Each structure stands twice: as structure tokens, then as C-alpha cells.
Amino acid sequence: MAHRAEDAGRAGEQASSIPPSGRDLTALLRVVPLFAELAAPDLDRLLVGATPVRLDTGAAAFHQGDEARTFQVLLSGRLKLSQVTSDGQQVTLRYITPGEMFGGIAALNGKPYPASALAVAPSLAVRWDREVFQRHVQEQAQLSWKLIQELSRRFSEAQSRFREMATERVERRIARTLLRLAHQTGRRVEEGVLIDLPLSRQDLAEMVGTTQFTVSRVLSDWERRGLVEAGRGRVLLRHPHQLVLVAEDLAGSED
């Protein structure tokens, strides 16, 4: 199982164009929050051992259970992080957008990947072997500090989602999730804010912790009220400010 991610990555590279040059890769890394404050010499050193990886839609960066041997950052495109539970249920955990690291925690602590990362759009990532990136972290204090900040942010996000699951009504959870996705990938269009992801109702249900039926019921109600437009794999927020009110002040129906 440990070699499936490499095979998928190679397949994606073979089907895509030539990876970016060193100069282009430096420019792409410069806008990644984790690396944005590094001095130019430190960023140059970071290129040592860095490997660009292109993934076509449907290719896997890694699979759940694979040995976590690389630290990766997404530069362009979209990835879906999903997990199969012990009873065989697939759960969408989150989407990875440009500038985010993925699989990093497992790589740094030497554990198997707890989830699979699948490209839902043509994507470009950069990866380092675990030992190479660990050496960069040990040698560069600024990189080490930024990594601690990122891990802290991820932990806070996970805590918030757990609290939402445990305490908030389903409509509020759906609204919060859509607003988070809009913040991550939202694109302004004439009709409102388009979540630029192939987001199905099942995906949304898995992220929120409810059923597809409940998500469909809530979205249908919001469509009647003119708040959203939810087509096949497409969600348009017509009035995001109204969803903010739902997310913050909802009182009403049960899950």
C-alpha cells in the first residue's frame, strides 16, 4: 500500500505538462503562507530536495494507510481529503486549497496517512522527503515557528468543528461550512459568491456530520428563500450576509 501514492503521483505527472523551473517554483513558494516570511537565502535552501508533482483530476497524492514519507504543499488546484471509517463509511474531512500543506502532520511524526488526498481539479503540489524537510525545519528557526503556527491553526479549526458538531443545530453547521468554503475558494460572480469546488450534497453532509437528506432539505429551503443556488456539484451563495445571520443567530429546527 505504501507505493500507491507514488504510482498515482507519477501517473499524474506523465499525463501533464513539464513541472515548473526552479525560478518559477521559487515564485510559487513565496506566496505560500508557511514560507512567505522566509529570507531569500532560506527559501533558496528550501528548494533543495523539493520535487514538483502534477496531479490530474482523479489522481491520488496519497492513500489512507500509506506510509507518510513526504511533506507536501499544494500550489494550485484542489484536493479532497477523505477517510474511510472502521465500519466502511467514507467521510469527507476537508478540501485542500492552494497554499496549504497536506499530509504534513503524519509525515513529521512518522505515522501512516490517516486519510486519502484526491485531486478534484488539475493540481500542482511540491513535496519533500520526510527527512529532508525535517532537516530544513531543524535548521531554519523561522520555518519552524511558522510550522508551529500552522499546526496550532489546524488544531483550533478541528476544535471548532468538533464543538459545532456537538452543540449546534444542523442549519447553523451547514451555514458555517459553506461560509468557510466560500472563504477558502469563493469566487465573486455576478449572482453572488460561487464556491469553486465540485461540492456534492453528500460531500457537504459528510463535512457537517449529518445525512444527505437533511442537507437537501436545508438547501431546498434556502433556495426557496433565495439565499443559495445549489446545482449538481455547484453551490452559489446569493446572499452570503444572510447565511452569516443563520450561522450566528439561528434558532429553530432540530437535526
C-alpha positions in Angstrom: 0.0 0.0 0.0 2.9 2.3 0.7 3.7 2.7 -3.0 0.3 3.6 -4.3 0.6 7.3 -3.7 3.9 7.4 -5.7 2.3 5.5 -8.5 -0.6 7.9 -8.6 1.7 10.9 -8.5 3.8 9.5 -11.3 0.7 8.9 -13.4 -0.4 12.4 -12.9 3.0 13.8 -13.9 3.2 11.7 -17.0 -0.2 12.9 -18.2 0.6 16.6 -17.5 3.0 19.3 -18.8 6.6 19.7 -17.6 7.0 20.8 -14.0 7.9 24.4 -13.3 11.5 25.6 -13.4 13.5 26.4 -10.3 12.7 30.1 -10.7 9.0 29.5 -11.2 8.9 27.2 -8.2 10.6 29.9 -6.1 7.9 32.4 -7.0 5.1 29.9 -6.3 6.6 29.0 -2.9 7.0 32.7 -2.0 3.2 33.1 -1.8 2.7 30.0 0.4 1.9 31.4 3.9 4.2 28.8 5.5 7.2 30.2 3.5 6.2 33.8 2.8 8.4 35.3 5.5 11.5 33.3 4.8 14.6 35.3 3.8 15.6 34.7 0.2 18.7 32.5 1.1 16.4 30.4 3.3 13.9 30.0 0.5 16.7 29.0 -1.8 17.8 26.3 0.6 14.2 25.1 0.9 14.4 24.2 -2.8 17.0 21.6 -2.0 15.1 18.3 -2.3 11.8 19.9 -3.4 10.0 17.9 -6.1 7.1 19.4 -8.1 4.2 16.9 -8.6 1.4 17.4 -11.1 -1.9 15.5 -10.4 -4.6 15.2 -13.0 -8.2 15.1 -11.8 -8.9 11.8 -10.0 -5.2 11.1 -9.2 -4.3 10.5 -5.5 -1.5 12.3 -3.8 -1.6 9.5 -1.2 -3.9 6.9 0.2 -5.2 6.3 3.7 -2.8 3.9 5.4 0.2 4.6 3.2 3.5 5.2 5.0 3.8 9.0 5.3 7.2 9.6 3.6 6.7 13.1 2.2 5.8 16.5 3.3 3.6 18.3 0.7 2.2 21.7 -0.1 -0.5 22.5 -2.7 0.5 25.2 -5.1 -2.5 25.2 -7.5 -5.7 23.2 -8.0 -7.9 21.4 -5.4 -7.6 18.3 -3.3 -10.3 16.4 -1.3 -9.2 14.8 2.0 -11.4 11.8 2.8 -11.3 9.0 5.3 -12.9 5.5 5.4 -14.0 4.7 8.9 -13.7 1.3 10.6 -17.3 0.4 9.6 -16.5 1.2 5.9 -18.2 4.7 5.7 -16.4 7.3 3.7 -16.2 10.7 5.2 -15.1 14.0 3.5 -12.9 15.7 6.0 -12.0 18.9 4.2 -10.7 20.4 1.0 -7.2 21.4 0.5 -6.7 24.7 -1.4 -3.5 26.4 -2.8 -1.0 27.4 -0.2 -2.0 24.7 2.3 0.2 21.9 3.5 -1.3 18.4 3.5 -0.2 15.1 5.0 2.4 17.1 6.9 1.5 16.0 10.4 1.6 12.3 9.6 4.9 12.9 7.7 6.6 14.7 10.6 5.5 12.2 13.2 6.2 9.1 11.1 2.6 7.8 11.3 0.6 6.4 8.3 -1.6 8.8 6.4 -5.0 8.9 8.3 -6.8 9.9 5.1 -6.6 9.9 1.3 -5.9 13.1 -0.7 -7.6 13.0 -4.2 -7.2 15.8 -6.8 -10.7 17.2 -7.8 -9.1 19.5 -10.3 -5.8 19.5 -12.2 -3.3 20.3 -9.4 0.3 21.1 -8.7 2.0 20.3 -5.4 5.5 20.3 -4.2 6.9 17.6 -1.9 10.0 16.9 0.2 11.1 13.6 1.6 10.3 13.5 5.3 14.0 13.5 6.4 14.8 16.4 4.1 12.0 18.6 5.3 12.7 17.7 9.0 16.3 18.9 8.4 15.0 22.2 6.9 12.8 22.7 10.0 15.7 22.0 12.4 18.0 24.4 10.6 15.6 27.3 10.0 14.0 28.9 13.1 11.6 31.0 11.1 10.3 27.9 9.2 10.0 26.0 12.5 7.9 28.9 14.0 5.6 29.2 11.0 5.0 25.4 11.1 4.1 25.6 14.8 1.6 28.4 14.0 0.1 26.4 11.1 -0.3 23.3 13.3 -1.9 25.4 16.0 -4.3 26.9 13.5 -5.3 23.4 12.3 -5.8 22.3 15.9 -8.0 25.3 16.6 -10.0 24.6 13.5 -10.5 21.0 14.4 -11.7 22.0 17.9 -14.2 24.5 16.4 -15.6 21.8 14.1 -15.9 19.3 17.0 -17.7 21.9 19.1 -20.1 22.7 16.2 -20.8 19.0 15.7 -21.6 18.6 19.4 -23.6 21.7 20.1 -25.0 23.4 17.1 -28.2 22.8 15.0 -27.7 21.4 11.6 -28.7 24.5 9.7 -26.1 26.5 11.6 -23.4 23.9 10.9 -24.3 23.9 7.1 -24.1 27.7 7.0 -20.8 27.8 8.8 -19.3 25.1 6.5 -20.5 26.9 3.3 -19.1 30.2 4.6 -15.7 28.5 5.4 -15.6 27.0 1.9 -16.5 30.4 0.4 -13.7 32.0 2.3 -11.3 29.3 1.1 -12.3 29.1 -2.6 -15.1 31.6 -3.1 -15.1 33.4 -6.5 -17.1 36.6 -7.0 -19.6 36.3 -9.8 -22.5 38.5 -10.9 -25.1 36.5 -8.9 -23.1 36.3 -5.7 -20.2 34.1 -4.4 -19.5 30.8 -6.2 -17.8 28.1 -4.2 -15.2 27.0 -6.7 -15.3 23.2 -5.8 -17.1 20.2 -7.2 -19.1 20.0 -4.0 -21.9 17.4 -3.8 -24.6 17.3 -1.2 -23.1 14.0 0.1 -19.7 15.8 0.5 -21.4 18.6 2.4 -23.3 16.1 4.6 -20.1 14.3 5.4 -18.3 17.5 6.3 -21.2 18.7 8.5 -21.9 15.3 10.2 -25.5 14.8 9.0 -27.3 13.0 6.3 -27.6 13.8 2.6 -31.4 14.0 3.1 -31.0 16.7 5.7 -28.6 18.7 3.6 -31.0 18.5 0.6 -33.9 19.7 2.8 -32.0 22.6 4.2 -30.6 23.7 0.8 -34.0 23.4 -0.8 -35.4 25.7 1.9 -32.6 28.2 1.4 -33.1 28.1 -2.4 -36.8 28.9 -1.9 -35.7 31.9 0.2 -33.2 33.0 -2.4 -30.2 32.5 -0.2 -28.3 29.9 -2.3 -28.4 28.1 -5.6 -27.3 24.5 -5.3 -27.0 22.6 -8.6 -25.1 19.4 -9.3 -21.7 19.8 -7.8 -22.1 23.6 -7.7 -23.1 25.9 -4.8 -23.7 29.6 -5.3 -24.2 31.9 -2.3 -26.6 34.6 -3.5 -26.7 36.4 -0.2 -23.7 35.4 2.0 -24.6 38.0 4.6 -27.9 36.3 5.2 -26.0 33.0 5.7 -23.8 34.8 8.3 -27.0 35.6 10.2 -28.0 31.9 10.0 -24.6 30.8 11.2 -24.5 33.2 14.1 -28.1 33.6 15.3 -30.1 30.6 14.2 -33.0 29.4 16.4 -35.3 26.8 15.2 -35.5 23.3 13.7 -33.8 20.2 15.0 -31.4 18.0 13.1 
